[in-house]
Amino acid sequence: MEHRSVPFWSWNGMLTQNELDAQIEGFKKQGMGGFMIHVREGLETPYLGDEFIERIKETVAKAKKEGVSAWLYDEDRYSSGMGGGRVPRLGGDAVRAKALSLTICRDYETDDTIQAVYQASIFGNELLSCKRISNWKKVFSLLREEEVYLVMRRHIASSNEWCHGETYPDNMNPESARLFIETTYERYKEAVGEEFGHTVPGIFTDEPSIRGFQEQLNQPELTWISWSDLLPQTFLDKNGYEIWDKLPYFFFLGPFSSKIRHDYWKTVTEMFCDAYTRQIGNWCGVNGLSFAGHFCDEGDIVGSVRHCGAIMPHYRYLDVPGVDTLCEQTDESLTIKQVSSVANQYGKKKVITETYGVTGWGLTFESRKWIGDWQFALGVNLLTHHLALYSLRGCRKRDYPPSFNYNVNWWEHNRVMEDYFARLGGVLSEGSVVRDVLVIHPATSVWTRLGQDVLTAEWRNQAGNTEELKAYNREFNDLIHQLLGEHYDFDLGDELILQEIGSVHKDRLLVGQASYEVVVLPGLHNLLRTTYELLITYLDAGGSVLSCGEVPLCIDGEQTPELQSLFEHPRFHQLHTKHELLKELGSYAGRTLSLIDHNGQEADQLLCMRRELSDCTVLFVVNNDRESGCDVEVRIKGSGRIEEWNPLTGESWEKPVQSYNGDIIFQEHFGQADSKLYIISRSREITLPAERKWGNLQPLISLGPVTRFTKTAPNAIVLDSCQYRIKDESWSEMMNVWQAQQLVREKLHMRQVFANGNLQRHFWIHDNHENNGTTVTFRFAFHVKDIPVTETFIVFEQAERFRFLFNGQIISDKPEGWYLDRSMSKLKLPLLLQGENILEISCDYTHDMEIEDAFLIGDFALDSNRCLVKEPPSLRFGDWCLQGYPHYCGSMVYHFDLDVNLDEGNRIVLELGPYEAVTLTIKVNGQHEQPIPWRPARGLELTGSLTNGINSIDIEVVGSPRNLLGPLHEAGPNPTWVDWWSFRPTGQAYSPEYVLRPYGLMGQIHIYQIAPIVNA
């Protein structure tokens, strides 16, 4: 179970143990190694209350019984540190997040928030003169017309609903984390501490930040920086001068700008690390708990400084450092390289990724592989899926989907993905990664430049270097991608980490457990003095430094001629372009794995990792291009037998190779989003079968394009428009269901629930409301051309709380069963009528209710006018949405007959054409089921499953909840970010037409007859 995923299990409703236990069993059955309990939007059992803690205890007991892990998560929603609001409630203003603001004015009134006042002359970005006023409480007239006051004020964050009626904490104050430990970590220890390090292996902290002041801040012209009451004294202790002496230069350019900015960011980095991450990490270590988590804005060297000071130093104190990779993309390689570098340097075996969030309900298995392979090639080896939703009721289905739980139609197929990544994670957790290049991370260079632009309209400036640093961030990320594409694997070296564990041994630079042949300076502006001294020592010992682009001007934020001794060292090499750097690197750190394309260049769409174990070498190669395949020559430094291991099937075979000049050489094809796992074995004792290749391909027959089919679920029509009335009022006009609920709640003076992100439900739903019990009715209409011959059901969330009237007839039956999610009750309808059918759903409305779209399900199709008609007898290749199934949430099984004559020695291969699906499976003659989770696996040998004569071929094409749950009316079919707003578009973002994703077999299925070629 060590290498199997642990999804974020979204505890987001009224928790019952029977439901929790059933879902745990489902996680285990579908190949997950456990779960990570993560409170999310919609929780109705009060957080950390007695009932909640009882659910924790029993859930851990169930996990222990099932042999899976129960990870903890340390916050109510996110970001971590609030303790669900308890920390600021207990600690008061001392531990609430703070800011220091700058006001530019010609006059001011004194108040208790003022910390310092300066008399200054400014011109655009420049601070021409500046003098601190010691007795600022006595306001006097400015001496010259061009002078202004610079007033620094301390602010305490305002309470807000996201922070549970409180604020984020001051994470530079150790008292905040102490209270966080007391209110959250100790509470869990009291409940399940005996299982710490066993059934409960660890706890996850999520996106703590020093910018808590900004939560729900709506003052666009407020010019502010993160602050703590402890900062002035700590700054003085660390830097030897008062922060007030030079602080105005944080907001303007001048002779002290680089120094104050550098010293501010270095100080807050160290304060945050010590106060929060180190303190919690120490507590976890003492209590036998692995500390895991990730931080804010990891993929942006500027954003990460604003939130954390620096990202990488925090990973020192995490046992399982992690990242957050959102969206359906593989662009944020910097994010992965930062965390995997620290893991390599400190010998941390596991690196976790919170992944797949905001990709939407249509995420495919191929996309999961593509996103996961990219991360595993760069150093991740453990997945936590975002999210496994406990319930889809109400707002919860819009909480950054998809869900990885029973409430998706493809859940029964999920294990194939878990087995794949468990095998891969197991292999890529062993041995040590080969990375001979160290790239100095530019965090301290960002420190020297990053100030704060003045935002007040009258005095607006760009002295904070925001735009310049955006370009700097892009340049550095580009370098990361180019190094990876040229197959020079590398680690990043954070300067605070170099200060702590950097050393020189012979001609190599050591960082903890890692050792490097060459150091790269990627266009730096600054070095810490400790880094400068380490590099000089390394060069003197025979090491090599390659500098690309700008050379550092500053040491510790101050320009100094000392750096000339670095630049003039004979082993320091100044290069001007990335191209020169990449060319020169080969002279100092030769590739241990080369992947050469048809142009004789490194195939830059391929990513790779090499790991050394005592008895073998592991190589993982990924095609990061999901649109195109490629053919390459693989050259590997070393010797031995080459085995290819298939993480999808668990099979392995020996590859035919050649050896030349110390290299192992062979040809390889990588399909779209493909990957290969190679093992160089130094053992001769194990005999594997030879790789079987297809040759002499002869077309035999094509299947399709029209065929019989079977649904695995009822068809559906989404009823997302309705009228409403309150009591006996007139019916409203027709509108979206969510808008009807919005107006109802507005008229009843109830808290709105159409948007996510407000006060958690457990704070208010248990209270009475003066308008609870008001009669509200919602009226839906749909049209029927052909009356279904089988039963038809209406699906409505929590149907047991409502009364149903269908075509004037009261439905007295009780709900029976559920559809997709156990909150979505099914109610059988009386016989449908030709023409218009009216369904009225009424209730005694209470403020805890959430009214959602209704679904009509059954055996019917829909015509182009969304009228119910008879189902077609067959499907054509192409989008099934256009053939009567626009909202279908299930699989279509396409049935084919294949007549073959199996001559001796012949082999029969099936190759799928294009398709749109979450995943596919193929059965031959009702058995021998084989998954096809991604396009590189779409060619299958059928020989062993066929018989002479007629054979049945059943291809299950698995759809998704995307066209049922939406977003259905967001203009543009492929949003890159799917959150609650995507489901509630208005104005130009709204499309009155249904915006659907296509599903189905899209092209011919080819059957080939081939003769085998066996390579010895």
Secondary structure as the mmCIF struct_conf table of DSSP 4:
data_model
#
loop_
_struct_conf.conf_type_id
_struct_conf.id
_struct_conf.beg_label_comp_id
_struct_conf.beg_label_asym_id
_struct_conf.beg_label_seq_id
_struct_conf.end_label_comp_id
_struct_conf.end_label_asym_id
_struct_conf.end_label_seq_id
TURN_TY1_P TURN_TY1_P1 GLU A 2 HIS A 3
BEND BEND1 ARG A 4 ARG A 4
STRN STRN1 PHE A 8 TRP A 11
BEND BEND2 GLY A 13 GLY A 13
HELX_RH_AL_P HELX_RH_AL_P1 GLN A 17 LYS A 29
TURN_TY1_P TURN_TY1_P2 GLN A 30 GLY A 31
STRN STRN2 GLY A 34 VAL A 39
TURN_TY1_P TURN_TY1_P3 GLU A 41 GLY A 42
BEND BEND3 THR A 45 THR A 45
HELX_LH_PP_P HELX_LH_PP_P1 PRO A 46 PRO A 46
TURN_TY1_P TURN_TY1_P4 TYR A 47 LEU A 48
BEND BEND4 GLY A 49 GLY A 49
HELX_RH_AL_P HELX_RH_AL_P2 ASP A 50 GLU A 66
TURN_TY1_P TURN_TY1_P5 GLY A 67 GLY A 67
STRN STRN3 SER A 69 TYR A 73
BEND BEND5 GLU A 75 GLU A 75
STRN STRN4 ASP A 76 ASP A 76
BEND BEND6 ARG A 77 SER A 79
TURN_TY1_P TURN_TY1_P6 SER A 80 GLY A 81
BEND BEND7 MET A 82 MET A 82
TURN_TY1_P TURN_TY1_P7 GLY A 83 GLY A 85
HELX_RH_AL_P HELX_RH_AL_P3 ARG A 86 GLY A 91
HELX_RH_3T_P HELX_RH_3T_P1 GLY A 92 VAL A 95
STRN STRN5 ARG A 96 ARG A 96
STRN STRN6 LYS A 98 CYS A 105
BEND BEND8 ARG A 106 ARG A 106
TURN_TY1_P TURN_TY1_P8 ASP A 112 THR A 113
STRN STRN7 ILE A 114 PHE A 123
TURN_TY1_P TURN_TY1_P9 GLY A 124 ASN A 125
STRN STRN8 GLU A 126 ARG A 132
TURN_TY1_P TURN_TY1_P10 SER A 134 LYS A 137
BEND BEND9 LYS A 138 LYS A 138
BEND BEND10 LEU A 143 ARG A 144
TURN_TY1_P TURN_TY1_P11 GLU A 145 GLU A 146
STRN STRN9 GLU A 147 ILE A 156
HELX_LH_PP_P HELX_LH_PP_P2 ALA A 157 SER A 159
STRN STRN10 ASN A 160 ASN A 160
TURN_TY1_P TURN_TY1_P12 GLU A 161 GLY A 165
STRN STRN11 GLU A 166 GLU A 166
STRN STRN12 PRO A 169 PRO A 169
TURN_TY1_P TURN_TY1_P13 ASN A 171 MET A 172
BEND BEND11 ASN A 173 ASN A 173
HELX_RH_AL_P HELX_RH_AL_P4 PRO A 174 PHE A 180
HELX_RH_PI_P HELX_RH_PI_P1 ILE A 181 TYR A 185
HELX_RH_AL_P HELX_RH_AL_P5 GLU A 186 VAL A 192
HELX_RH_3T_P HELX_RH_3T_P2 GLY A 193 GLU A 195
STRN STRN13 PHE A 196 PHE A 196
TURN_TY1_P TURN_TY1_P14 GLY A 197 THR A 199
STRN STRN14 VAL A 200 VAL A 200
STRN STRN15 GLY A 202 ASP A 206
BEND BEND12 ILE A 210 ILE A 210
HELX_RH_3T_P HELX_RH_3T_P3 GLY A 212 GLN A 214
TURN_TY1_P TURN_TY1_P15 GLU A 215 GLN A 216
TURN_TY1_P TURN_TY1_P16 PRO A 220 GLU A 221
STRN STRN16 THR A 223 TRP A 227
TURN_TY1_P TURN_TY1_P17 ASP A 229 LEU A 230
HELX_RH_AL_P HELX_RH_AL_P6 LEU A 231 ASN A 239
BEND BEND13 GLY A 240 TYR A 241
HELX_RH_3T_P HELX_RH_3T_P4 ILE A 243 ASP A 245
TURN_TY1_P TURN_TY1_P18 LYS A 246 LYS A 246
HELX_RH_3T_P HELX_RH_3T_P5 LEU A 247 PHE A 250
TURN_TY1_P TURN_TY1_P19 PHE A 251 PHE A 251
BEND BEND14 PHE A 252 PHE A 252
STRN STRN17 LEU A 253 LEU A 253
BEND BEND15 GLY A 254 GLY A 254
TURN_TY1_P TURN_TY1_P20 PRO A 255 PHE A 256
HELX_RH_AL_P HELX_RH_AL_P7 SER A 257 PHE A 272
HELX_RH_PI_P HELX_RH_PI_P2 CYS A 273 ARG A 278
HELX_RH_AL_P HELX_RH_AL_P8 GLN A 279 VAL A 286
TURN_TY1_P TURN_TY1_P21 ASN A 287 GLY A 288
STRN STRN18 SER A 290 HIS A 294
TURN_TY1_P TURN_TY1_P22 CYS A 296 GLY A 299
TURN_TY1_P TURN_TY1_P23 ILE A 301 VAL A 302
HELX_RH_AL_P HELX_RH_AL_P9 GLY A 303 CYS A 308
BEND BEND16 GLY A 309 GLY A 309
BEND BEND17 ILE A 311 ILE A 311
HELX_RH_AL_P HELX_RH_AL_P10 MET A 312 TYR A 315
TURN_TY1_P TURN_TY1_P24 ARG A 316 TYR A 317
BEND BEND18 ASP A 319 ASP A 319
STRN STRN19 VAL A 320 THR A 325
BEND BEND19 CYS A 327 GLU A 328
HELX_RH_AL_P HELX_RH_AL_P11 SER A 333 TYR A 346
TURN_TY1_P TURN_TY1_P25 GLY A 347 GLY A 347
STRN STRN20 ILE A 352 THR A 355
TURN_TY1_P TURN_TY1_P26 GLY A 357 VAL A 358
BEND BEND20 THR A 359 THR A 359
TURN_TY1_P TURN_TY1_P27 TRP A 361 GLY A 362
HELX_RH_AL_P HELX_RH_AL_P12 PHE A 365 LEU A 378
TURN_TY1_P TURN_TY1_P28 GLY A 379 GLY A 379
STRN STRN21 LEU A 382 HIS A 385
BEND BEND21 HIS A 386 HIS A 386
STRN STRN22 ALA A 388 LEU A 389
BEND BEND22 TYR A 390 TYR A 390
TURN_TY1_P TURN_TY1_P29 ARG A 393 ARG A 393
HELX_RH_3T_P HELX_RH_3T_P6 GLY A 394 ARG A 398
BEND BEND23 ASP A 399 PRO A 401
BEND BEND24 ASN A 405 ASN A 405
TURN_TY1_P TURN_TY1_P30 TYR A 406 ASN A 407
BEND BEND25 VAL A 408 VAL A 408
TURN_TY1_P TURN_TY1_P31 ASN A 409 TRP A 410
HELX_RH_3T_P HELX_RH_3T_P7 TRP A 411 HIS A 413
TURN_TY1_P TURN_TY1_P32 ASN A 414 ASN A 414
HELX_RH_AL_P HELX_RH_AL_P13 ARG A 415 VAL A 427
TURN_TY1_P TURN_TY1_P33 LEU A 428 SER A 429
BEND BEND26 GLU A 430 GLY A 431
STRN STRN23 SER A 432 VAL A 433
STRN STRN24 VAL A 437 ILE A 440
HELX_LH_PP_P HELX_LH_PP_P3 HIS A 441 HIS A 441
TURN_TY1_P TURN_TY1_P34 PRO A 442 PRO A 442
HELX_RH_AL_P HELX_RH_AL_P14 ALA A 443 ARG A 449
BEND BEND27 THR A 456 THR A 456
HELX_RH_3T_P HELX_RH_3T_P8 ALA A 457 TRP A 459
TURN_TY1_P TURN_TY1_P35 ALA A 463 GLY A 464
HELX_RH_AL_P HELX_RH_AL_P15 THR A 466 GLY A 485
TURN_TY1_P TURN_TY1_P36 GLU A 486 HIS A 487
STRN STRN25 PHE A 490 GLY A 493
HELX_RH_AL_P HELX_RH_AL_P16 GLU A 495 ILE A 501
STRN STRN26 GLY A 502 HIS A 505
TURN_TY1_P TURN_TY1_P37 LYS A 506 ASP A 507
STRN STRN27 ARG A 508 VAL A 511
TURN_TY1_P TURN_TY1_P38 GLY A 512 GLN A 513
STRN STRN28 ALA A 514 TYR A 516
BEND BEND28 GLU A 517 GLU A 517
STRN STRN29 VAL A 518 LEU A 521
BEND BEND29 GLY A 523 GLY A 523
BEND BEND30 HIS A 525 HIS A 525
STRN STRN30 ASN A 526 LEU A 527
HELX_RH_AL_P HELX_RH_AL_P17 ARG A 529 ASP A 540
TURN_TY1_P TURN_TY1_P39 ALA A 541 GLY A 542
STRN STRN31 SER A 544 CYS A 548
BEND BEND31 GLY A 549 GLU A 550
HELX_LH_PP_P HELX_LH_PP_P4 VAL A 551 PRO A 552
STRN STRN32 CYS A 554 ILE A 555
TURN_TY1_P TURN_TY1_P40 ASP A 556 GLY A 557
STRN STRN33 GLU A 558 GLN A 559
HELX_RH_3T_P HELX_RH_3T_P9 PRO A 561 LEU A 563
HELX_RH_AL_P HELX_RH_AL_P18 GLN A 564 PHE A 567
TURN_TY1_P TURN_TY1_P41 GLU A 568 GLU A 568
BEND BEND32 HIS A 569 HIS A 569
TURN_TY1_P TURN_TY1_P42 PRO A 570 ARG A 571
STRN STRN34 PHE A 572 LEU A 575
BEND BEND33 THR A 577 THR A 577
HELX_RH_AL_P HELX_RH_AL_P19 LYS A 578 TYR A 588
BEND BEND34 ALA A 589 ALA A 589
BEND BEND35 THR A 592 THR A 592
STRN STRN35 LEU A 593 ILE A 596
TURN_TY1_P TURN_TY1_P43 HIS A 598 ASN A 599
BEND BEND36 GLY A 600 GLN A 601
STRN STRN36 GLU A 602 GLU A 602
TURN_TY1_P TURN_TY1_P44 ASP A 604 GLN A 605
STRN STRN37 LEU A 606 GLU A 612
BEND BEND37 SER A 614 ASP A 615
STRN STRN38 CYS A 616 ASN A 623
BEND BEND38 ARG A 626 GLU A 627
STRN STRN39 CYS A 630 LYS A 637
BEND BEND39 GLY A 638 GLY A 638
BEND BEND40 GLY A 640 GLY A 640
STRN STRN40 ARG A 641 TRP A 645
TURN_TY1_P TURN_TY1_P45 PRO A 647 THR A 649
STRN STRN41 SER A 652 GLU A 654
HELX_LH_PP_P HELX_LH_PP_P5 LYS A 655 PRO A 656
STRN STRN42 GLN A 658 TYR A 660
TURN_TY1_P TURN_TY1_P46 ASN A 661 GLY A 662
STRN STRN43 ASP A 663 PHE A 670
TURN_TY1_P TURN_TY1_P47 GLN A 672 ALA A 673
STRN STRN44 SER A 675 SER A 681
BEND BEND41 ARG A 684 GLU A 685
HELX_LH_PP_P HELX_LH_PP_P6 PRO A 689 PRO A 689
STRN STRN45 ALA A 690 ALA A 690
HELX_LH_PP_P HELX_LH_PP_P7 GLU A 691 GLU A 691
STRN STRN46 ARG A 692 LEU A 703
BEND BEND42 PRO A 705 PRO A 705
STRN STRN47 VAL A 706 LYS A 711
BEND BEND43 THR A 712 ALA A 713
STRN STRN48 ASN A 715 LEU A 719
STRN STRN49 SER A 721 ILE A 726
TURN_TY1_P TURN_TY1_P48 LYS A 727 ASP A 728
HELX_LH_PP_P HELX_LH_PP_P8 GLU A 729 TRP A 731
STRN STRN50 MET A 735 ASN A 736
HELX_RH_AL_P HELX_RH_AL_P20 VAL A 737 LYS A 747
TURN_TY1_P TURN_TY1_P49 LEU A 748 HIS A 749
BEND BEND44 PHE A 754 LEU A 759
HELX_RH_3T_P HELX_RH_3T_P10 ARG A 761 PHE A 763
TURN_TY1_P TURN_TY1_P50 TRP A 764 HIS A 766
BEND BEND45 ASP A 767 ASP A 767
TURN_TY1_P TURN_TY1_P51 GLU A 770 GLY A 773
STRN STRN51 THR A 774 VAL A 784
BEND BEND46 LYS A 785 ASP A 786
BEND BEND47 VAL A 789 THR A 790
STRN STRN52 PHE A 793 GLU A 797
TURN_TY1_P TURN_TY1_P52 GLN A 798 GLN A 798
HELX_RH_3T_P HELX_RH_3T_P11 ALA A 799 ARG A 801
BEND BEND48 PHE A 802 PHE A 802
STRN STRN53 ARG A 803 PHE A 806
TURN_TY1_P TURN_TY1_P53 ASN A 807 GLY A 808
STRN STRN54 GLN A 809 ILE A 810
HELX_LH_PP_P HELX_LH_PP_P9 ASP A 813 PRO A 815
BEND BEND49 GLY A 817 GLY A 817
STRN STRN55 TRP A 818 TRP A 818
BEND BEND50 TYR A 819 ASP A 821
TURN_TY1_P TURN_TY1_P54 ARG A 822 SER A 823
STRN STRN56 MET A 824 LYS A 828
BEND BEND51 GLN A 834 GLN A 834
STRN STRN57 GLY A 835 TYR A 845
TURN_TY1_P TURN_TY1_P55 HIS A 847 ASP A 848
STRN STRN58 ALA A 854 GLY A 858
BEND BEND52 ASP A 859 ASP A 859
STRN STRN59 ALA A 861 LEU A 862
TURN_TY1_P TURN_TY1_P56 SER A 864 ASN A 865
BEND BEND53 ARG A 866 ARG A 866
STRN STRN60 LEU A 868 VAL A 869
HELX_LH_PP_P HELX_LH_PP_P10 LYS A 870 PRO A 872
BEND BEND54 PRO A 873 PRO A 873
STRN STRN61 LEU A 875 ARG A 876
BEND BEND55 PHE A 877 GLY A 878
HELX_RH_3T_P HELX_RH_3T_P12 TRP A 880 GLN A 883
TURN_TY1_P TURN_TY1_P57 GLY A 884 GLY A 884
TURN_TY1_P TURN_TY1_P58 PRO A 886 HIS A 887
BEND BEND56 GLY A 890 GLY A 890
STRN STRN62 SER A 891 VAL A 900
TURN_TY1_P TURN_TY1_P59 GLU A 904 GLY A 905
STRN STRN63 ARG A 907 GLU A 911
STRN STRN64 TYR A 915 GLU A 916
BEND BEND57 VAL A 918 VAL A 918
STRN STRN65 THR A 919 VAL A 924
TURN_TY1_P TURN_TY1_P60 ASN A 925 GLY A 926
STRN STRN66 GLN A 927 ILE A 932
BEND BEND58 TRP A 934 TRP A 934
HELX_RH_3T_P HELX_RH_3T_P13 ARG A 935 ALA A 937
STRN STRN67 GLY A 939 GLU A 941
HELX_RH_3T_P HELX_RH_3T_P14 THR A 943 SER A 945
BEND BEND59 ASN A 948 ASN A 948
STRN STRN68 GLY A 949 VAL A 958
BEND BEND60 PRO A 961 PRO A 961
HELX_RH_AL_P HELX_RH_AL_P21 ARG A 962 LEU A 965
BEND BEND61 GLY A 966 GLY A 966
BEND BEND62 HIS A 969 HIS A 969
STRN STRN69 GLU A 970 GLU A 970
BEND BEND63 ALA A 971 PRO A 973
BEND BEND64 THR A 976 THR A 976
BEND BEND65 ASP A 979 ASP A 979
HELX_RH_3T_P HELX_RH_3T_P15 TRP A 980 PHE A 983
BEND BEND66 ARG A 984 ARG A 984
HELX_RH_3T_P HELX_RH_3T_P16 GLY A 987 ALA A 989
STRN STRN70 TYR A 990 TYR A 990
BEND BEND67 PRO A 992 GLU A 993
STRN STRN71 GLY A 1000 LEU A 1001
BEND BEND68 GLY A 1003 GLY A 1003
STRN STRN72 ILE A 1005 VAL A 1014
#
